[in-house]
């Protein structure tokens, strides 16, 4: 049984769809910093568990 789920989100810079693996035991309610798979810009990814499944919020990294 896998504890990770494949999800997708749009890059807030170039709007390209990116894929991410979410570990449901460790990634829920955590902010991760990932790079866009196309434009390489840093993205803050926040994963929440909602009544309808996983909710992924993304925004540009604020330096």
URRA-V823480 format. One record per helix or strand of 2 or more residues. SS is the DSSP state (H for helix, E for strand). FROM is the first residue (numbers start at 0). LEN is the number of residues. If there is no record, write none. Layout:
SS|FROM|LEN  SS|FROM|LEN
This chain:
E|3|7  E|16|7  E|30|5  E|41|9  E|52|8
